[in-house]
Amino acid sequence: MAMNPRPFQPSRTIGSSLTDLQSDLKLLLQELNVSLKPSGDQTHGAANFIHPLAINTHDRQVALLAIHEQMQAALLRYRDETLTGTLDGTLGDVGDGDVEEFLELLKDRSILQSSITPLKTALTECLFIAKDELATPEKMGVDAVAKKLEQLIADMGLQLYLSAHFEDTSVVTVTICGTIFVVDIVISPPGVVTKIKLSYASDTHPQHQQHELADELLTEMLSKGDFESFKKSIASLAFLDANAGFHQIKCIENDLLSIHQIELANSGNDFESVMFEGHGLPFMHCERIGPSVVYWATPTARLEIDWSGEITPTRLRKMFPVIGVCRAFIDMESYPLTRFLPKFKNQYLVPGNRADLQLPPNEQEYYNLIQGASWRNITPLTFYNPLPTSNETAAITYFLRLTPPIAAATTVARDIGRVVGIVSVEDFGNELNEESVDGGLRYGTMLELLVRDSTITPGTLGNATVFRSTSCKTRDNPHPITQSYTLSSNMSTPAMVLCKIPFSHPSQLLPVLQLLRRQLTFNALVRSCFNAYTHMLGLQAVQEDMVSLQLEDWTPPEQLVFTFAHPRPPHQYRLTLRVETDGGVGVVVEEETGDGLGRTSFGEGRVSRIASRTLDVGLVVSALYGAMRDASV
């Protein structure tokens, strides 16, 4: 619906200005005796009058007028259609205010477009990511896979070459080159990655016998279209290549394998004890390029591991379940200056673990000998230790990457910091942490980090929060009882999520792993009774067959203290679960009497074994009730 025409505006408009210009041009042509409709005689009249030199300008006049008419028509269309139609749909004259309004509209449109552009870009990137994730190499084609690989290494400082096979030109080999390492990727139609070969240009590289494992891992990544993991692996190799780090990684790999053999020999090939008490079980190129150690598992995962029979390296790689196993990957990152061994030493561990080794005079300026921690009364390990006088330094260091990340009390983080040489709060806060992948909490109280999967929110933890579970039947107590757990208000222990830990020497590994295992054991005990499945809001009526336990105190990761009452006969007890440095759990049960606390024997024997093996407070309480029932009979 058209609006009423605008009233007359005394200000000059575009239309009136163009009309005046047109009138002035007509008057000028009339005064010059130039006809707008030239006659057929192009050699007389206006042309001769305007140009005494008798130059024929009629064609020029026609062209000039045509251009003028085109300009006039364009400006009129702009006035009548664009300006007027855009602003209010009228066909009246457009004033200066209309132009300003139109400019404001253009500005608003520009702002709107600028706000939409990032969203459009993000959506486009999401589409490409989805396409990359869904498109396996077989569906992408040979050229697309080669192009994708070129894009992956674009900013890594590596070279890429393409070459066709002589026998079959449809088969392409993509070669990724660093200074020391080379990766050859064979791609066959319609985009099948048939083979990947990782090789090195010198002897400064990881173990020869592990090459096939690296080839298999990289081939598996690309075969299933996992370009992101492949990119991380190549980036890790590129970092070592650019920072001369292959020799340092080789030293750590050699140490892990040598220490593993020493611990197996001293434990009678007890793989389980080496995993849970020693330096862990070493692996090469398992899930990621480089070395890693499996150092802990939940009780449930532990039951799934079959330690019987001969354990070969191939079988060992397939023994562990996907969920519940803790692994630490070892790689290198930029870091303040770190001292390393000279190139003529290929591991930190002294050959033969000889503590009485006498260093030759020409080596004493590079390193001395130190002893590291040991377990099970095994002879302490002896290591070469680089000295400040050594000139083998680099602005990189080793890192343990924890999978999964671990919620740990800040006191534990400080203890780890002291082991690896991080002294200030700011340093250990920056280096031991990084934001969790799922966007979860990075800092918080110990309980918030451990029970993050429940409906608990910060500030709701207190006596009004109940966690209830029904214990399983045990031989000590075949009659299940319902257990109700409540929290003391003093549960605000500060904690953080540990994702990666720097270290500079292999002698630091065992102390760090021992601290992590102790924290993991403590976490498992807490989660056995306080978790998303047992969480209930509000106090519930106490049932006849219910035992109520109050978590009175804790000292992460050392101990948990519960209080509870046994109905027959009515006595108050204090249950303390102590986490030992080796990861075992000790149970102490004390009875409250008029004279204080008296220690009982209920926590000994089977109850303690159940605590260490299951890390389940509910099962401990069930077994404890069974022992108390038997004692009262």
Residue pairs with C-beta under 8 A, 6 or more apart in sequence:
2 89
2 90
3 88
3 89
3 90
4 90
5 90
5 92
6 90
6 92
6 93
6 95
9 93
9 95
11 95
11 96
12 96
13 93
13 94
13 95
13 96
14 75
14 79
14 83
14 94
14 99
15 76
15 79
15 93
15 94
16 93
18 72
18 75
18 76
18 79
22 72
25 68
26 36
29 35
29 36
32 46
32 49
32 50
33 45
33 46
33 49
33 50
34 46
34 50
34 61
35 45
35 46
36 65
38 46
38 58
38 61
38 62
39 45
42 56
42 58
43 54
43 56
46 58
47 54
47 55
47 56
47 57
47 58
48 54
50 57
51 57
79 93
79 94
80 91
83 94
83 98
83 99
83 102
84 90
84 91
84 92
84 94
84 98
86 102
86 105
87 94
87 98
87 101
87 102
87 105
132 148
132 225
132 227
133 225
134 225
135 225
136 191
136 223
136 224
136 225
137 145
137 187
137 191
137 192
137 193
137 222
137 223
137 225
138 190
138 191
138 192
139 190
139 191
140 148
140 191
141 189
141 190
141 191
142 170
142 172
142 187
142 188
142 189
142 190
142 191
144 191
145 174
145 187
145 191
145 193
145 222
146 162
146 172
146 174
146 187
148 227
149 160
149 174
149 176
149 185
150 160
152 227
152 230
152 231
152 234
153 160
153 176
153 231
153 234
153 238
156 234
156 235
156 238
157 178
157 238
157 242
158 176
158 177
158 178
158 234
158 238
159 176
159 177
159 178
160 174
160 175
160 176
160 177
161 174
161 175
161 177
162 172
162 173
162 174
162 175
163 172
163 173
163 175
164 170
164 171
164 172
164 173
165 171
165 172
165 173
168 188
170 188
170 189
171 186
171 187
171 188
171 189
172 186
172 187
173 184
173 185
173 186
173 187
174 184
174 185
174 187
175 182
175 183
175 184
175 185
176 182
176 183
176 185
176 234
178 237
178 238
178 241
178 242
179 201
179 241
179 242
180 200
180 201
180 202
180 204
180 205
180 241
180 246
181 198
181 199
181 200
181 201
181 205
181 237
181 241
181 246
182 198
182 199
182 200
182 201
183 196
183 197
183 198
183 218
183 234
183 237
184 195
184 196
184 197
184 199
185 193
185 195
185 196
185 222
186 193
186 194
186 195
186 196
187 193
187 194
188 194
192 223
193 219
193 222
193 223
195 215
195 219
196 215
196 218
196 219
196 222
197 215
198 211
198 214
198 215
198 218
198 237
199 211
200 246
204 246
204 247
204 250
204 343
205 246
205 250
206 214
206 246
206 249
206 250
206 253
206 284
206 290
206 291
207 250
207 253
207 254
207 257
207 284
210 253
210 284
210 285
213 284
213 285
213 286
214 284
214 285
214 289
216 285
217 233
217 285
217 286
217 287
217 288
217 289
218 230
218 233
218 289
220 226
221 227
221 229
221 230
221 233
222 230
229 288
232 288
233 288
233 289
236 288
236 289
236 290
236 331
237 289
239 245
239 332
239 333
240 246
240 249
240 332
243 332
243 334
243 394
243 395
243 396
244 394
245 332
245 394
245 396
247 340
247 343
247 346
248 332
248 340
248 394
248 396
248 398
249 290
249 291
249 330
249 331
249 332
250 346
251 340
251 341
251 345
251 346
251 347
251 348
252 291
252 330
252 348
252 398
252 506
253 282
253 284
253 291
254 346
254 347
254 349
255 347
255 348
255 349
255 506
256 279
256 282
256 291
256 293
256 506
257 282
258 347
258 349
259 278
259 279
259 349
259 381
259 506
260 274
260 279
260 281
260 282
262 353
262 378
262 381
263 274
263 278
263 279
263 375
263 378
264 270
264 271
264 274
266 376
266 378
266 379
267 273
267 274
267 278
267 376
269 311
271 281
271 307
271 311
271 316
272 305
272 307
273 376
274 280
274 281
275 281
275 294
275 295
275 296
275 297
276 295
276 296
276 297
276 517
276 583
277 375
277 376
277 582
277 583
278 375
278 510
279 293
279 295
279 509
279 510
279 513
280 293
280 294
280 295
280 328
280 513
281 293
281 294
281 295
281 316
282 291
282 292
282 293
283 291
283 292
283 293
283 294
283 316
283 317
283 327
284 290
284 291
284 292
286 292
286 317
286 327
287 327
287 329
288 329
288 331
290 329
290 330
290 331
291 329
291 330
292 327
292 328
292 329
292 330
293 327
293 328
293 330
293 509
293 513
294 320
294 325
294 326
294 327
295 326
295 327
295 328
295 513
295 516
295 517
296 325
296 326
296 516
296 517
296 520
296 583
297 305
297 320
297 324
297 325
297 326
298 324
298 325
298 524
298 615
299 524
299 613
299 614
299 615
299 616
300 324
301 320
301 321
301 323
301 324
301 325
302 324
304 321
304 324
305 319
305 320
305 321
306 319
311 319
326 402
326 403
326 404
326 406
326 516
326 520
327 402
327 403
328 400
328 401
328 402
328 403
328 513
329 400
329 401
329 403
330 398
330 399
330 400
330 401
331 398
331 399
331 401
332 396
332 397
332 398
332 399
333 396
333 397
333 399
333 502
334 395
334 396
335 395
335 396
335 397
335 502
336 395
336 397
337 393
337 394
337 395
338 393
338 394
338 395
338 396
338 397
338 504
339 386
339 387
339 388
339 390
339 392
339 393
339 504
340 386
340 390
340 392
340 393
340 394
341 347
341 348
341 366
341 367
341 384
341 386
341 392
342 366
342 390
342 392
343 392
345 367
345 384
348 383
348 384
348 385
348 505
348 506
348 507
349 381
349 382
349 383
349 384
349 506
350 357
350 369
350 382
350 383
350 384
353 379
353 381
353 382
354 382
355 369
355 371
355 379
355 380
355 382
357 369
357 382
359 367
359 368
359 369
365 387
365 389
365 390
366 386
366 387
366 389
366 390
366 392
367 384
367 385
367 386
367 387
367 390
368 384
368 385
368 387
369 382
369 383
369 384
369 385
370 382
370 383
370 385
370 507
371 380
371 381
371 382
371 383
371 507
372 380
372 381
372 382
372 383
372 506
372 507
372 510
373 380
373 381
373 507
373 510
373 511
373 514
374 380
374 381
374 510
375 510
375 582
381 507
383 505
383 506
383 507
385 505
385 507
386 392
397 502
397 503
397 504
398 502
398 503
398 504
399 500
399 501
399 502
399 503
400 500
400 501
400 502
400 503
400 509
400 512
401 499
401 500
402 498
402 499
402 500
402 501
402 516
405 436
405 497
405 498
405 499
406 497
406 498
406 516
406 519
406 520
406 523
407 446
407 449
407 450
407 495
407 496
407 497
407 498
407 519
407 523
408 495
408 496
408 497
408 498
408 516
408 519
408 556
408 557
409 446
409 493
409 494
409 495
409 519
409 556
409 557
410 494
410 495
410 496
411 556
412 515
412 518
412 519
412 556
412 557
413 428
413 429
413 432
413 496
413 498
414 425
414 428
415 515
416 422
416 428
416 432
416 498
416 501
416 512
416 515
416 516
417 423
417 427
417 428
417 431
417 432
419 503
419 508
419 511
419 512
419 515
420 501
420 502
420 503
420 504
420 508
420 512
421 504
422 428
422 431
422 432
422 502
429 496
431 500
431 501
431 502
432 496
432 498
432 499
432 500
432 501
433 442
433 443
433 496
433 497
433 498
433 499
434 499
434 500
435 442
436 442
436 497
436 499
440 452
440 497
441 448
441 449
441 452
441 497
442 496
442 497
443 494
443 495
443 496
443 497
444 458
444 494
444 495
444 496
445 458
445 461
445 491
445 492
445 493
445 494
445 495
446 491
446 493
446 494
446 495
446 526
446 554
446 556
447 456
447 461
447 487
447 491
447 493
447 526
447 530
448 456
448 458
448 461
448 495
449 495
449 496
449 497
450 523
450 526
450 527
450 530
451 526
451 527
451 530
451 531
451 532
451 535
453 531
453 532
454 530
454 531
454 532
454 535
455 532
455 535
455 537
456 465
456 535
460 537
461 487
461 491
462 487
462 489
463 486
463 487
463 488
463 489
463 539
464 537
464 538
464 539
465 486
465 487
465 535
465 536
465 537
466 484
466 485
466 486
466 535
466 536
466 537
466 538
466 539
466 540
467 484
467 485
467 486
467 487
467 529
467 530
467 531
467 534
467 535
467 536
468 482
468 483
468 484
468 485
468 534
468 536
468 540
469 482
469 483
469 485
469 529
469 533
469 534
469 618
470 480
470 481
470 482
470 483
470 618
471 477
471 480
471 481
471 482
471 483
471 618
471 619
471 621
471 622
472 480
472 618
472 619
472 622
473 479
473 480
473 622
474 610
474 619
474 622
474 623
474 626
475 626
476 606
476 607
476 622
476 623
476 626
476 627
476 630
477 622
477 623
477 625
477 626
477 629
478 626
480 622
481 545
481 546
481 547
481 621
481 622
481 625
482 543
482 545
482 546
482 547
483 529
483 546
483 547
483 548
483 549
483 618
483 621
483 622
484 540
484 542
484 546
484 547
484 548
484 549
485 529
485 530
485 534
485 548
485 549
485 550
485 551
485 562
485 617
486 539
486 548
486 549
486 550
486 551
487 530
487 550
487 551
488 550
488 551
488 552
488 553
490 553
491 551
491 554
493 554
493 556
495 556
498 516
501 512
503 509
503 512
514 581
514 582
514 583
517 582
517 583
518 557
518 558
518 579
518 580
518 581
518 583
519 556
519 557
520 583
521 557
521 579
521 583
521 585
521 615
522 556
522 557
522 558
522 560
522 579
523 557
524 615
525 560
525 577
525 579
525 585
525 615
525 616
525 617
526 554
526 560
528 615
528 616
528 617
528 618
528 619
529 549
529 617
529 618
530 551
542 548
547 564
547 565
547 566
547 621
547 625
548 564
548 565
549 562
549 563
549 564
549 575
549 621
550 562
550 563
550 564
551 560
551 561
551 562
552 561
552 562
552 563
552 574
553 561
554 560
554 561
557 579
558 578
558 579
559 576
559 577
559 578
559 579
560 576
560 577
560 617
561 574
561 575
561 576
561 577
562 574
562 575
562 576
562 577
562 617
563 572
563 573
563 574
563 575
564 572
564 573
564 575
564 621
565 571
565 572
565 573
566 573
566 625
566 628
568 629
568 632
569 632
571 591
571 592
572 591
572 592
573 589
573 590
573 591
573 592
573 600
574 589
574 590
574 591
574 592
574 597
575 587
575 588
575 589
575 603
575 620
575 621
575 624
576 587
576 588
576 589
576 590
577 585
577 586
577 587
577 611
577 617
577 620
578 585
578 586
578 587
578 588
579 585
580 586
584 612
585 608
585 611
585 612
585 615
586 603
586 608
586 611
587 603
587 604
587 607
587 608
587 611
587 620
587 624
588 599
588 603
589 599
589 600
589 602
589 603
589 607
589 624
590 597
590 598
590 599
590 600
591 597
591 598
591 600
602 624
602 627
602 628
602 631
603 624
606 623
606 627
607 620
607 623
607 624
607 627
610 616
610 619
610 620
610 623
611 620
614 620
